[in-house]
Amino acid sequence: MQKEMREYLNIRFIISLFIFMFSFHIMSDSLTAAPKVHEVKGLLYFDGTPVSIKIVDGIISDVTGIAAIENAPQQSVYVAPGLIDIQINGYAAVDFSGKDLTVAGIRKVTEALWREGVTTFFPTVITNSDARLKENFNILAAALQDAEISLSVPGFHLEGPYISPVDGFRGAHLKKWVRPPDWAEFSEYVEAARHKILMVTVAPEVDGALPFIEKCTVNGIIVALGHHNAPADVIRQAIDKGAVIATHLGNGCANMIQRHHNPLWPQLADDRLIPSLIVDGYHLTPEEVQVFYKVKGAQRIVLISDALDVAGLPPGEYQRGGRTVLVTPGVIKYPAQNVLAGAAAPISRDVATMMKFTKCSLADAINMACRNQARIFDLDDRGEIKPGKRADLILFTLENGNLIIQKTILAGRVVYTKNGN
């Protein structure tokens, strides 16, 4: 059966690749057609000083302070690295875990995220059947043959299915597909993804999780702890074996927990664990965010959107993956478990809300949305504005505390301009 499935996936990959190559010549090659940028001027996000950023062949060649910006608009325009979202389940009505995933859909998400200032993201596939996981990773891998998608998608995140089956801690993941870690099974997902699974979220207390974490670490896959109710000693063991991230800390957790012995304190206490946070104004209270920020600091937090495919759709109930989710103006809920299902906003919302909640600097908020991610995943060519880095840049204004993306530049080419100007 495994051999047959492997052959089927190889055939599916070849078919997907053929369809992509056949249609590529009639697809608008927007990145190739997009204008090259040789110089960008703006207020450096780090300290607000005017700078000129020189670009050669898509790479930053020089960053120089200047006295002023000629013909500058009345409203200050900042320049920062493109944002990096390592956990996004879908967007623009495209679900990375859905049965209708296509290469065209992945491209649609990529272009939609450019408009939000996201130049790098990890499509996140959540708990599902064995067949669905293999199929969707196969499609995601095929999508990387698109040169534009591959610039923005270095790899994928698997959230589950190796998580807690307990209500509350399981969150919106379907219980029927939750199962203990199985290295042989996971290896087949890695193969289907053409070795592009960069991160996996695991509950460390479930049977077989600790050796699984160790094997992932040895094989260069970042392990995150999430959707779990592990005691302090197990969390410590998981970190000892290589776990690096705490997936959306403060979420993926039951509404009622023991005040002293719960999974939050040990994850906060261990300096080796870096929490990812959904700071959209709904998933965490201001006080939680303030405490997490004070404990971990700006260099040891990564912001994520955790956005779903229904993000941006009109409020109401939607059927997604066998679940009924409720879209509200600010967040997406899973009423059946009285938990949140995901976010309704891109990661740029996190940057703005992080500054509002913690009073941190723009520099720190931006770094939590790009630089820290790049360092954790060894994306050495992006995440900072320095000579030698890829010219992934965003120009934005701050309006009523929100980031308004004016222009997105990917590898030295303009891929989005507000109002098309």
N, C-alpha and C positions, 0 to 999 in steps of 0.2 A: 504493500500500500504506500509506504514512504517513497519507494522508487517511482511508483506511478505518479504520485503527487509532485515529486521533483521534476519529472519529465513534463507534466502538465504545466508547471510554473515556468519552465524553460520555454515551452511553446508559447505560453501567454506573453512572456517577456519579448520573444522574437516578434510576435504579432504586434504587440504594442509599439515596439521599436520600428517595425516596418510601416505601420500606420503613421507614426510620427514623422519618419523620414519622407514618406510619400506626400504628406500634407505640409511639410516644412517650407517647401518652395512657394506655396500659396499663402502661407501665414505671413503677416506683416512682421518683418524682422525689426521690431521697434528699437532694439538696442543698437543694431548696426546703423539703422536710419537716424537714431537719436544724435543730436549735435554733440560733438566732442567739446569738452571744457578744458581750457588751458590755464585759466586763472579764476579763482573765486575770492570775492572780498566780502567780509562781514565782521561782526563782533564775535570774537572767539568766546565760545561758551564757557571756557575755563575761567576767564577773568574779565570778560567784557571789553578787551582792547581790540581796536581795529587791526585786522590782519589781511595779508594777501597770501593766498595759498596757490602755489604754482603746481601744475599737473602735467606730466609727460607720460604718454602712453598708458593713461589710466592710473598712474602711480603718483603720489604726492612727492614732488621733488624739493620743495622749499616752502617754509612757513615763515613769513617776515612781518614784523610789526610795521604799521604805517601810521602816518600822522592823522589821516582822516580818510573817509570813503567818499570819493567824488560822486556827485549826483545821487547821494544816499536818499532813500525814501524817508518820509517824515517819521515813520515808525521804525524803531530799531530792528534790524534783521541780524539774528545770530547765526553762526555756523557751528555745526557739531558733527561728530561721526554719525553715520547711519545707525539706527536702532537695531538691536539684536534680540529677537524673541525666541527663547528656547522651548516654549510650551504654548502651542496654538493648535487647537483641535480642528479648526476649520474657519472659514470666513467667506463672506459674499455668497452664502447659500451653498457652499461646497464643504462637505464633511469628509475629512481624511479617513474616517472609520466607516463611512457609508458604503452601501452596495453599488452606488452609481458613480464612484470615483473614476475620473478620467484624467489623462494628461492635460487636456484642454482646461479642465476644471482647476488643476493645480496651477496652470499658467494664469488663469483668471484671478486666483488668490494672490499670486505673486505680484501681479500688476496692481491689484487693489491695495496691497500692503505698501507698495511704493508710495501710494498717495498718502499713506499715514506715516511716512518717514521710516518704515522698516525696510532695511536693505538686506538683512539676513534673518532667516527664521528656520526653526525645526518643525516640520509637520509632525503633529503628535497623534499617534494611533492609540486608542484606548482599548481596554478589556473587550474581547470579542471572541468569536469562534476561531478555531485553528485555521479553518479554510479562509475566513474573511481576513485574518491577519496576514496570511501568506499572499492572498490575492492583492490586498492593498499595498503591501510593501513591494510587491512585484510592479505595480503600477507606478508607485512613487519612484522606484529605481529607474523605470523607463523614462520618467519625466526628466531625470537628470541628464538625458541625452540632449535636451534643449539647453543650449549654451546660456540663455538668459536665466532660466530657472536655476541652473547649477551655480550661477554666480551668487544667487540669493539663498540657495538651500545646500549647505554643506553636508547635511545628514538628517536623521530622524530621531524622534523620541518615542519610546514605547512606554506608555503609562498603564501598568497592569500587564497581563491578567493576574500577576503574582502578587495580589494585595489581600487585605483582610476581607473575609466574607461577611463580617459583622455589620449589621445595619448601623448607619451613621459614619463609621470609619470607612465603609465601602463607598460612601458618597453616591453619585449617580451612576456608578458602574453596575451593570446587570449581574446579579448574583449567579445566574446559571453559567456564566462564562468565567467566573473567578476560579482559579485553581493554583495548587502549589507550584513553585518553580520547578522546571524540568529542563535541564541543560540541553538534552538532545532536541527537545521541541524548540527551544529558544534558538539553537544553532540553525534550525531550518528557517526561522524568521530572519536571522542574520544573512543566510544564503539568499533568501527571496529578496532581501533589501540590498543585495550586492555589497554587503559589508558596510552599509551606511547607517546602521543603528548606532548612534553616538551616545545615547543615554537610555537607561531603563529605570522606571520607578518600581520599587519593591517594598512589601511589608516585611521587615526583618524577623518578625516573630513567627511567621508561618513555617511549616515543615520544609526543610531543605533550603531556606533562604540564605543562611550564613555561608555555606559552601558555594552557593550560586553567586553571591556577591563577590566572593574571592575569585571565582573563575572569570567573572566579568572584568574585574580589576586587572587580572593578569592579561586578559585579552584586549585591554585598552578601552573598555567601555565604561563610561562614567555611570556610577550607581547613585540613584537618589532614593531616599526613604520617604514613602508617602502612603496615604490611605492605610494607616496602621495604628495599632495600640500596643506597641512594644514597650516593655518595662526598661528602666534605665540601664540595667546590665546588658540587655540584648542590643539596645541602641549603641552602647559603647563597643560591644563586640563587632557590630556591623561596621562601625567607623574604623575599628582596628583592621578590619578586612578590606577596607578601601572605600566605603561609602563617602561621598563628598557633599551631596546636596540634600536638603530637606525640602521635598516638593510642596509648594504652596503652604508653608508653615502657618498654622492657625486655621487651615481649612482641610477638608478630607479627614475631619475629626468629628466625633459624636457631639451632639449639642450638650449632653450632660456627661461630665467627666469627674473623676476623683480629684479633689483640690490639691493634694500633695503628690500623689502617684499617678501621673498621666504622661503622655508622650511629649508634651510641650517643654517642660522644664529641662529634661536631659538634652534635648536637641538645642535649646538655647545655651545651655551651660558648656557644651563642648565646642571649643574654639575651632576645631577642625571641620565642623559641619557648617556649610554655607546655605542659608535658607533662600528659597525663591519665594517671592511675595506677590500676591495679587493686590495691588494698591489702587483699586478703582473707586474706592469710597463706599463699597458695599460688602466686599468679602471680609474686610477687617475693619475694626473700629479705629478711630484716630489714636486712642490710648494703646491699643495693641501695636500699631505701627511704630509709635513713639518708643515703646519699650524694646521692640525688636531692633530698632535702629540704634538705640543707646547701647544695647548689649553687643550687637554684632559689628556695628560701624559701617560706614559707606563703602569700604573696600571688601566687605564680606557679606554683601547682600546682592541678589540678582532679582530684578523686576521681571515679571512675566505677565502676559495678558490672560492666558487660559481661555481665550475667546473660542466660542462655538460657531458653527456654520450659520446659526440663526442670528448671530450678532448683526444688528442693523435692520432686521425685519420688523414689521409693525407689531405692536404688543398683541399677545394672544397665545393660545395653546398650539403647540406643534408636535407632531409625531416624529421622533428621531431615535433610530436604533432600538425600537421596541419600547421606548419610553415616551411619556407625555411630559414635555417641558413647557414651562410658562415663561414667555418673554415679557419682561416689564421694561419701562423706559431706561432703567439703569443696569439691570442684572437679569440673569436667566436662572430660574428656579426649577427644582424637581419636587413637586408637591407630594409625590407618593412617599418620599422618605423625609420630607420637611427639611431638605438641604438645598444648597445652591448647586446648580448644574454647571455653571461656567460664567464667563464674563461676556458682556455685550459691547466692550470697547477695546480698541487696540492699545498697545503698550504705551503710546504717547500719553494716554490718560493717566497711567501710573506715574509718569514723570511729574506731571502737574500736581497730582494728588499727594505724592511724596513730599514735594516742597510745601504744600499747604499744611499737611499734618505734622511734619517734623521741623519745618523752618530751615531745612537743609539748603545748601547752595544749589544753584542751577548746575554747576559743575558736578557735584556729588550725585544729584538726581540723574543726570545724563550718564555718568559713569556706571551707575547701577543698572542702566538699560543698554549698555553696549560694552564698555571696557572690561568689566568684571567677567561677563560671559565669554568674551574673546580669550581672556587669560585662562579661564578654567578649561576651555575646550581646545586650547592651543591653536586658535585661529589667529595666527601671528600676523596676518596680512591686513587686519581690520580692527576696528574698535577704538582707534585713537587717531588724532590728527598729528602725524609726524612724518618726516621724510622717509620714504621707503614703504609706507603703508598704502594699501589700495585706496583710491579716491572714492570712497563711499561716504558721501556727505549729505547733510540736510541743512537747508536754510529755513529758518522759522522765526515767527514773531511770537511774543507773549501777549496775549489778549485776555484780560480778565482772569489771569492766572493759568490760561490754557495755552498749549503749544499749537500754533497754527502753521502747518507745513506750507511753505511757499515754493520750495523746490527740492527735489530729491535727485541726487547724482549717484550713479552706480558705476564703479570702475571708470570714472572719468567721463561718463555720458549722462546727459539729462534724461531721466526716465519719467519725471513728473514735474509739471509746473502748474501752480494754482491759477485757475481761470484760463489755462492754456497760453498764458502770455510769456 
